[in-house]
Amino acid sequence: MSALADFYKANCLGPLPRDHDRVVRVRKGLNNYYSLGECTTPKRPLGFAELLQLHQLIDHDTFVGAREWAAYLLSFYGLLRRSEILDSRLAFSHIQIHATGMSITIPFSKTSLQPHTVHLCRRDDLLCPVLAFVRYRSFIPSRLISIKTCPAFLASPKTTKAVDHRTMFVTLKSRLDSIHGHLDSKHYGWHSWRRGGTTAMFAAGVAETLIQSHGRWASLTYKMYLDTTVNLEHSLLPT
């Protein structure tokens, strides 16, 4: 399905009509066929400890560094999938900053074709998602931000082209190989932010019903994202 979506985009056909009856039927067929035999190894979670180390490796005074740091934090706290944040459909107009934090209206997600709004709170430390996004946004001319369809995460501050998710993925892998402890990047991916954020909420004692709602899961699938091996240090960091 991702290949078909890329084909549509590459040939200027617009977004894949995922709510079309035939597309829905194909997805159901694929799920029915593969669900019993498919066995995947989930990516390891990335949490507060890794964020603190990554923060030291990023040049926050550059557009690229500010963009990547903001994408990391929003993905972590918002439990965002790669397709939800590094996609041309998520625009600046979908992200609102307010006194207590920020709201992200996700126009499309894998489990819902309807927009869904995620709320993130401000923090008083360097891991604040609001400060990270505001800093990143400061590198972009206001004329671009004012364009309603301008993607939230741009390839450069001089274009309205969305950043290539492969570029962000490769950079993340490279940084993970460089942080203290030499993490093996092959065990991590962009989905590690979603699993790490889910685990952090669970470790902080957040109700599972709220975790399910925040992560936009329509079933109990969210339980697969909980890493119950987190130690005491990881349990205390979220609080």
N, C-alpha and C positions, 0 to 999 in steps of 0.2 A: 504493500500500500504506500509505503514511503517512496518507493521507486516510481510509482505512478504519479504521486504528488510532485516529485521532482521533474518528471516528464512534462506535466502540465505547466509547471513554472518555467522550465527551459524553453518551451515552445509558445510562451506568451498566451496561454490558454486560461490564465487565472488560477485561482485555488481549486484543488480537486473537490468536486461536489460530493462531499462525504455523506450528506444527508439524502442523496439520491437513492431511490429504492434498490437499484442494481448494486450500488456500492455497499449498501447496508447488508444485502443478501450475500455478497462475496465475503465480507468481514465475518458474518455469522458462519458461513461455510468453512472458512479458514480456522476459526476458533473451534468449531465442532471436530474438524479433522485432526488438528494438532494438539488439542488440549490434553489428551490422554497420554501422548507419547513425548511431548516436548519437555525437555528438562534444561533449564538455564541456571547459570551460576550468577546470583545477584552481585552487583558491584559493591565493594566495601564502602562504608559511609565515610564522609568527610565532615568533621565537626569543628568545634571551637578551637581545639588544640591545633589542627591543621590550618585554620583560618589565621590564627595568630602568627604562625610561621610563614604563611604565604604573604601576609601583610608586609613583612620585612623584606621580601624579595621583589616587591612591586614598586615601581617609580610612580607615585601618586600625583606627581606634578606634570605628567604627560597625559595626552588624550587616551592613548592605548591603555596605560596603566590604570587610569581612573575608570575607564569603560569596563575593563575586566574585573576590577575589584567590585564595582557596583553590580555587575552581572552575577558574581559569586555570591554576594550577600543576599540579593533579591531571590536568587534560586534557592539558597539555603533556608531563609526565613519564610519564604512564600511556598516552599515545597514545589517549586516550578519545574516542569519538564523542560527539556531543551527546546522542544517544539513550541512551547508556550512563551519562552522569553527571547530566544534567538530566532525570531521569525518576523517577517516584514509586516505581519498583521498586528503585532503589538506596537502601538504608536505612542508618542509622547502624550497625546490627548487621552490615552487610557490610564495614565499615571498621575494621580493628584496628591500634592503635598498639603498637609494640614497641621494644625497645632500639635496633635498627639502622635502623628506618624504619617503614614502614606497609604493610599488605596490604589490597588492595581486591578483594573478590570480586564480580565483575560477574555478576549473575543472568541476564542475557540480552544477546546481541550479534547484530549483523546476520548474522554468518557462523557462529554457533554457538548452539544452543538450550540448551546446557549451561552451567552456571556456570563462570567462568574467573577465577582469582586472579592479580592483578598486584601485584608487589612494587616498592616505591619506597624508595630509600635516603635517609637524613637527609643534610643539607648543613649546613655551618657558616657559611652566609651568609643574606642576606635572601631568597634564592630557594629556601629549604627548604620543600618541600611539607608536611612533617610539622608544622612550626611554624605554617604558614599554616592548616592544617586545625584544629589544636588551638586556635588563637586564635579562629577562626570558631565552633567548638563551644562556646567559653566563653560566648558570648552566648545560648545556648539552655538553658532550664531542664532539669535532669536528669530530670524526670518525662517530658518529651517524648522525650529520648534513650533512655530505658529502654523505650519502646514499640518492640517488635520490628519493626513495619512502618513506623515513622516515616521519611519520606524524608530522605536525607542533606542535601539542599539545599532549605531551606524558604523559603516566601514571606515569612514573618515569624517571630520567635521566640515568637509566641503561638498558632501554629496548626500542624497537622500537614499542611497543604497544601503540595505541592511548588511551588517557584518556577516561574513561567511562562518557558519557554525563550526566548520572544520578547522578554521584558523584558531578559533577560541579553544577548541578541543585539544589541538596540538600544543598550544601554549600552556594550557592547564597541565597536560601530561608532563611537559618539560619542567615546569615548576615543581611538580610533585616529586620528580626524580632528584631535585636539587635541595629539598628541604631537609632539615635535620632528621636523621634516622633513615634517610634514603628509602622512601616508600617505593615499592615496585608499582610503577604507574599502570602496568597491564591489569591490575586488579581494580582500577578506578576509572570512572568516566563521569560525564556530566550528571548522570543519574545518581552519582554518589552524593551530590548536594541534597537531592530529594530524600534519599535514605538517611543521610546525616541529620537533616532537619527534623525528620520524623522521629528518629531516635532521641534527639535532643529534647523534643517536646515530651516524649514518653518518660525520659529520665528526670525531667523537671516536674513530673507528676500531673501533666495535663490530661484531662479526661479523654479517653480513646474516641468517644463520639465527636469531640471537638477536633481531634487530630484527623479523623475521617472526613469531617466537613471542610476543614482547612485545606486538606490535600486533594479535595474534590474526587474522592473515591466513591463509587456507587455501590461497592460491595465491601466485604471484609478483606480485600486484597491488601489493605494497608498494613495488616499484621505481618506480612512478609517483609516489610521495610523496617521492622523494629529489630535493632541489633541488641539483644539482651546480654551481650558480653561486655557492655561498657563498664568501666571501672568506676570507683567512687569519685575520682577527679573529674571524669566526664559527666557524672551525675550532678556535681556541684556547679560546674561552669555555667549551665543555662540559668540557674537561679541568681 
